[in-house]
Amino acid sequence: MFAVEIYAAVRRFVFVEGKSRREAARVFGLSRDAISKMCRYSAPWRRAWHRISAAIADKWQR
C-alpha cells in the first residue's frame, strides 16, 4: 500500500500539472495500473476492522 503523500503527489502530477499517467508511472517508478487506481480513488483503500467474533460471543453469554 502506498502512503497518502504519494497519492497526493501522483494526483497533483496528473491532474494539476497535466502530465500523462504513463509519464507519472515512469517518474514515480510505479506501474501504470497503480497510477490509474491512484487517479480513480481520492484516498488509499483501508480495511475496516469489525468486532464480529466478540459480538457473537457477547450475544451467547447473556
N, C-alpha and C positions, 0 to 999 in steps of 0.2 A: 504494500500500500504506500502511496505517496503522501508527503506532507502537504498541508494546506498551502504553505508558501509556494511549493512547486505548482500546485493547481493554479494559484493566483498568477504566477509568472507566466505560465503557459497560456492561460486565458487572456492575459493582457497582451502577450506577444501576438496572438492570433486575432483577437477582436479589436484591440485598440490600435496596434501598430499595423494591422492589415497584412501580416505575413501569412504564408500558406501553412497548412498543417504538416505538410511534408518537410518544409524548412524548419518548423518547430521541432519535429522529430529529430532532425539532424543536429540542430543546435543543442537541444537538451539531452540528447543521447537516449531517447525513449522510442518505443515502437509507435508506428502510426496509429495502431489500434488504441494504444494508451492515450495518445493525444486526442483522438476522436472522442473517447469516453470523457476525458477531462473537459472537452468543449461542450459535450452534451449535458453534463451534470455540473451544477454550480459548486458542489462540495463533495469531498470524498465519501464513499459509502461507509457507514459504520454499522456494525452488528448491534442489534437491540437485544439486550440480555433480559430474559424473563425469569421469574421465580416459579417455574412450572412445577417442579418436584416439591418444593416447600409448600405451595398452596394445596396440593393434593394431600400431602401429609397432614396439614392443619385440618383439612376437612374431615379426615377419618379419625383424628384424635378427639374430636368433640363428642 
